[in-house]
Amino acid sequence: MRKKIVAGNWKMNTLPAEGVELAQGVVAKSAEVCDCVNFIVCPPFTHLAQVAEALKGSKVELGAQNCAAEAKGAYTGEVAASMIAALGCKYVILGHSERRQYYGETSETLNKKMEQAYANGLTPIYCVGENLDEREAGNHFAVCKAQIEEVVFNLTEEQFKNLVIAYEPVWAIGTGKTATAEQAQEIHAYIREVLAAKFGELAAECPILYGGSCKPSNAAEIFAKEDVDGGLIGGAALKAEDFIAIGKGFMA
Ligand code: PEP
Protein backbone atom coordinates (compact mmCIF):
# COMPACT_ATOMS: atom_id res chain seq x y z
CA MET A 1 0.00 0.00 0.00
CA ARG A 2 1.45 3.33 -1.06
CA LYS A 3 1.54 6.24 1.36
CA LYS A 4 -1.17 8.87 0.85
CA ILE A 5 0.38 12.32 1.18
CA VAL A 6 -0.90 15.88 1.20
CA ALA A 7 2.03 18.31 1.32
CA GLY A 8 1.72 22.08 1.57
CA ASN A 9 4.26 24.27 -0.18
CA TRP A 10 3.86 27.66 1.49
CA LYS A 11 6.41 29.25 -0.88
CA MET A 12 7.49 32.77 0.18
CA ASN A 13 4.35 33.38 2.23
CA THR A 14 3.63 33.96 5.94
CA LEU A 15 5.63 35.78 8.57
CA PRO A 16 6.76 33.61 11.49
CA ALA A 17 3.72 34.32 13.69
CA GLU A 18 1.36 33.69 10.76
CA GLY A 19 3.16 30.45 9.96
CA VAL A 20 2.80 29.23 13.53
CA GLU A 21 -0.91 30.08 13.49
CA LEU A 22 -1.36 28.25 10.19
CA ALA A 23 0.52 25.21 11.50
CA GLN A 24 -1.60 25.18 14.66
CA GLY A 25 -4.74 25.28 12.53
CA VAL A 26 -3.50 22.37 10.41
CA VAL A 27 -2.68 20.35 13.54
CA ALA A 28 -6.08 21.02 15.09
CA LYS A 29 -8.01 20.12 11.95
CA SER A 30 -5.86 17.13 11.01
CA ALA A 31 -7.78 15.13 13.63
CA GLU A 32 -10.76 15.26 11.25
CA VAL A 33 -8.90 13.13 8.70
CA CYS A 34 -8.02 9.45 9.01
CA ASP A 35 -4.46 8.57 10.00
CA CYS A 36 -3.98 6.97 6.59
CA VAL A 37 -3.34 10.47 5.20
CA ASN A 38 0.11 11.94 5.87
CA PHE A 39 0.15 15.74 6.10
CA ILE A 40 3.37 17.66 5.53
CA VAL A 41 3.86 21.43 5.74
CA CYS A 42 6.80 23.19 4.08
CA PRO A 43 7.17 26.74 5.47
CA PRO A 44 9.92 29.22 4.59
CA PHE A 45 13.34 28.52 6.18
CA THR A 46 12.94 31.45 8.57
CA HIS A 47 10.24 29.79 10.65
CA LEU A 48 10.97 26.10 10.34
CA ALA A 49 12.03 25.97 14.01
CA GLN A 50 8.89 27.70 15.27
CA VAL A 51 6.62 25.59 13.08
CA ALA A 52 8.46 22.44 14.24
CA GLU A 53 7.53 23.42 17.79
CA ALA A 54 3.89 23.94 16.80
CA LEU A 55 3.78 20.48 15.16
CA LYS A 56 5.27 18.63 18.15
CA GLY A 57 3.20 15.64 19.21
CA SER A 58 0.97 15.85 16.12
CA LYS A 59 0.85 13.67 13.02
CA VAL A 60 1.73 16.62 10.77
CA GLU A 61 5.30 16.45 9.49
CA LEU A 62 7.74 19.18 8.48
CA GLY A 63 9.51 19.78 5.19
CA ALA A 64 11.64 22.53 3.66
CA GLN A 65 11.23 24.03 0.20
CA ASN A 66 14.85 23.68 -0.88
CA CYS A 67 18.35 22.91 0.33
CA ALA A 68 21.88 23.72 -0.79
CA ALA A 69 23.81 21.57 -3.23
CA GLU A 70 26.86 21.63 -0.98
CA ALA A 71 27.33 20.31 2.56
CA LYS A 72 28.68 23.50 4.17
CA GLY A 73 31.15 26.32 3.74
CA ALA A 74 31.46 29.59 1.88
CA TYR A 75 28.09 29.66 0.10
CA THR A 76 26.56 32.94 1.22
CA GLY A 77 22.80 32.83 1.61
CA GLU A 78 22.49 29.07 1.21
CA VAL A 79 20.89 26.68 3.70
CA ALA A 80 22.37 23.21 4.08
CA ALA A 81 20.38 19.99 4.23
CA SER A 82 22.01 19.27 7.61
CA MET A 83 20.60 22.55 8.95
CA ILE A 84 17.02 21.86 7.95
CA ALA A 85 17.30 18.29 9.23
CA ALA A 86 18.54 19.65 12.57
CA LEU A 87 15.41 21.80 12.78
CA GLY A 88 13.17 18.75 12.49
CA CYS A 89 12.51 18.52 8.75
CA LYS A 90 11.81 15.06 7.39
CA TYR A 91 11.24 16.16 3.79
CA VAL A 92 12.65 18.62 1.29
CA ILE A 93 11.04 19.77 -1.95
CA LEU A 94 13.58 19.64 -4.79
CA GLY A 95 13.28 20.61 -8.44
CA HIS A 96 10.16 22.73 -8.06
CA SER A 97 9.43 24.41 -11.39
CA GLU A 98 9.82 27.86 -9.81
CA ARG A 99 13.37 26.95 -8.81
CA ARG A 100 14.12 25.48 -12.22
CA GLN A 101 12.65 28.55 -13.95
CA TYR A 102 13.73 31.49 -11.75
CA TYR A 103 16.94 30.14 -10.23
CA GLY A 104 18.24 28.09 -13.13
CA GLU A 105 18.26 24.76 -11.33
CA THR A 106 19.49 22.03 -13.63
CA SER A 107 19.62 18.28 -13.28
CA GLU A 108 23.30 18.64 -12.40
CA THR A 109 22.49 20.85 -9.40
CA LEU A 110 19.56 18.66 -8.44
CA ASN A 111 21.72 15.54 -8.37
CA LYS A 112 23.91 17.25 -5.78
CA LYS A 113 20.91 18.44 -3.76
CA MET A 114 19.44 14.93 -3.76
CA GLU A 115 22.74 13.58 -2.42
CA GLN A 116 22.75 16.18 0.34
CA ALA A 117 19.15 15.38 1.24
CA TYR A 118 19.83 11.64 1.54
CA ALA A 119 23.11 12.18 3.39
CA ASN A 120 21.09 14.00 6.04
CA GLY A 121 18.20 11.56 6.32
CA LEU A 122 15.70 13.69 4.42
CA THR A 123 13.11 12.37 1.98
CA PRO A 124 13.12 14.43 -1.22
CA ILE A 125 9.84 15.43 -2.82
CA TYR A 126 11.19 15.62 -6.36
CA CYS A 127 9.08 17.72 -8.75
CA VAL A 128 8.72 17.14 -12.48
CA GLY A 129 6.38 18.64 -15.05
CA GLU A 130 6.07 20.29 -18.42
CA ASN A 131 5.27 23.86 -19.37
CA LEU A 132 2.36 24.89 -21.59
CA ASP A 133 4.33 24.88 -24.87
CA GLU A 134 5.64 21.42 -24.11
CA ARG A 135 2.14 20.14 -23.31
CA GLU A 136 0.68 21.68 -26.46
CA ALA A 137 3.43 20.15 -28.57
CA GLY A 138 2.69 16.75 -27.02
CA ASN A 139 6.13 16.65 -25.37
CA HIS A 140 4.95 16.26 -21.78
CA PHE A 141 5.86 12.57 -21.59
CA ALA A 142 9.37 13.18 -22.91
CA VAL A 143 9.96 16.14 -20.56
CA CYS A 144 8.94 14.20 -17.45
CA LYS A 145 10.93 11.16 -18.58
CA ALA A 146 14.10 13.24 -19.01
CA GLN A 147 13.65 14.98 -15.63
CA ILE A 148 13.38 11.54 -14.01
CA GLU A 149 16.15 9.81 -15.95
CA GLU A 150 18.64 12.63 -15.35
CA VAL A 151 18.14 12.67 -11.58
CA VAL A 152 16.10 9.79 -10.13
CA PHE A 153 17.94 7.17 -12.18
CA ASN A 154 21.13 8.12 -10.33
CA LEU A 155 19.68 7.00 -6.99
CA THR A 156 20.44 3.69 -5.34
CA GLU A 157 17.54 1.34 -4.63
CA GLU A 158 17.76 2.24 -0.93
CA GLN A 159 17.48 5.95 -1.76
CA PHE A 160 14.65 5.35 -4.20
CA LYS A 161 12.66 3.61 -1.46
CA ASN A 162 12.68 6.99 0.30
CA LEU A 163 11.52 9.20 -2.52
CA VAL A 164 8.29 11.05 -3.23
CA ILE A 165 7.63 12.37 -6.74
CA ALA A 166 5.36 15.30 -7.50
CA TYR A 167 4.02 15.72 -11.01
CA GLU A 168 3.29 19.42 -11.41
CA PRO A 169 2.35 20.70 -14.87
CA VAL A 170 3.77 24.24 -14.90
CA TRP A 171 0.66 25.52 -16.71
CA ALA A 172 -1.47 24.48 -13.75
CA ILE A 173 0.64 26.00 -10.96
CA GLY A 174 -1.01 29.03 -9.42
CA THR A 175 -3.09 29.56 -12.57
CA GLY A 176 -6.40 28.11 -11.42
CA LYS A 177 -6.17 25.64 -14.34
CA THR A 178 -6.06 22.08 -13.09
CA ALA A 179 -5.13 19.01 -15.08
CA THR A 180 -8.17 16.79 -15.43
CA ALA A 181 -8.19 13.66 -13.32
CA GLU A 182 -7.70 11.68 -16.55
CA GLN A 183 -4.68 13.78 -17.60
CA ALA A 184 -3.17 13.30 -14.14
CA GLN A 185 -3.74 9.54 -14.17
CA GLU A 186 -2.33 9.21 -17.68
CA ILE A 187 0.97 10.86 -16.84
CA HIS A 188 1.26 9.42 -13.33
CA ALA A 189 0.91 5.92 -14.79
CA TYR A 190 3.52 6.82 -17.39
CA ILE A 191 5.92 8.14 -14.72
CA ARG A 192 5.49 4.89 -12.79
CA GLU A 193 6.31 2.95 -15.96
CA VAL A 194 9.50 5.01 -16.44
CA LEU A 195 10.46 4.36 -12.80
CA ALA A 196 9.79 0.64 -13.23
CA ALA A 197 12.25 0.49 -16.14
CA LYS A 198 15.01 1.28 -13.65
CA PHE A 199 13.69 0.17 -10.25
CA GLY A 200 11.40 -2.72 -11.20
CA GLU A 201 8.65 -3.54 -8.73
CA LEU A 202 9.84 -0.88 -6.26
CA ALA A 203 8.16 1.62 -8.59
CA ALA A 204 4.80 0.38 -7.36
CA GLU A 205 5.67 1.68 -3.86
CA CYS A 206 6.72 5.21 -4.85
CA PRO A 207 4.15 7.88 -3.96
CA ILE A 208 3.43 10.18 -6.91
CA LEU A 209 1.64 13.41 -5.94
CA TYR A 210 -0.28 15.73 -8.24
CA GLY A 211 0.33 19.48 -7.96
CA GLY A 212 -1.25 22.41 -9.77
CA SER A 213 -4.27 24.37 -8.54
CA CYS A 214 -5.44 21.44 -6.44
CA LYS A 215 -8.25 22.55 -4.13
CA PRO A 216 -11.02 21.06 -1.98
CA SER A 217 -13.43 20.99 -4.93
CA ASN A 218 -11.22 18.90 -7.24
CA ALA A 219 -9.02 16.85 -4.88
CA ALA A 220 -11.36 13.88 -4.41
CA GLU A 221 -11.73 13.29 -8.15
CA ILE A 222 -7.99 13.51 -8.78
CA PHE A 223 -7.02 11.43 -5.72
CA ALA A 224 -9.47 8.70 -6.77
CA LYS A 225 -7.22 7.83 -9.69
CA GLU A 226 -5.14 4.71 -9.27
CA ASP A 227 -1.69 6.24 -9.69
CA VAL A 228 -2.34 9.51 -7.84
CA ASP A 229 -1.18 9.20 -4.25
CA GLY A 230 -1.95 12.70 -3.02
CA GLY A 231 -1.09 16.29 -3.74
CA LEU A 232 1.55 18.98 -3.47
CA ILE A 233 -0.51 22.04 -2.66
CA GLY A 234 0.49 25.68 -3.09
CA GLY A 235 -2.18 28.38 -2.73
CA ALA A 236 -4.73 26.21 -0.95
CA ALA A 237 -2.15 25.20 1.67
CA LEU A 238 -2.24 28.71 3.10
CA LYS A 239 -5.65 28.14 4.69
CA ALA A 240 -5.75 25.32 7.23
CA GLU A 241 -9.37 24.58 6.43
CA ASP A 242 -8.75 24.19 2.68
CA PHE A 243 -5.57 22.20 3.18
CA ILE A 244 -7.30 19.71 5.45
CA ALA A 245 -10.37 19.61 3.19
CA ILE A 246 -8.03 18.50 0.38
CA GLY A 247 -6.84 15.64 2.62
CA LYS A 248 -10.47 14.68 3.14
CA GLY A 249 -10.54 14.04 -0.62
CA PHE A 250 -9.18 10.58 0.21
CA MET A 251 -12.21 9.86 2.37
CA ALA A 252 -14.81 10.84 -0.24
C1 PEP B 1 3.01 24.35 -6.25
O1 PEP B 1 3.62 25.37 -6.53
O2 PEP B 1 3.64 23.37 -5.81
C2 PEP B 1 1.56 24.33 -6.46
C3 PEP B 1 1.01 23.18 -6.68
O3 PEP B 1 0.92 25.54 -6.45
P1 PEP B 1 -0.67 25.80 -6.61
O4 PEP B 1 -1.37 24.74 -5.80
O5 PEP B 1 -0.88 27.17 -6.07
O6 PEP B 1 -0.98 25.69 -8.06
Residues whose N, C-alpha, C, O or C-beta is under 5 A from the ligand:
A	BS01	PEP	N9 A172 I173 G174 T175 G211 G212 S213 C214 L232 I233 G234 G235 A236
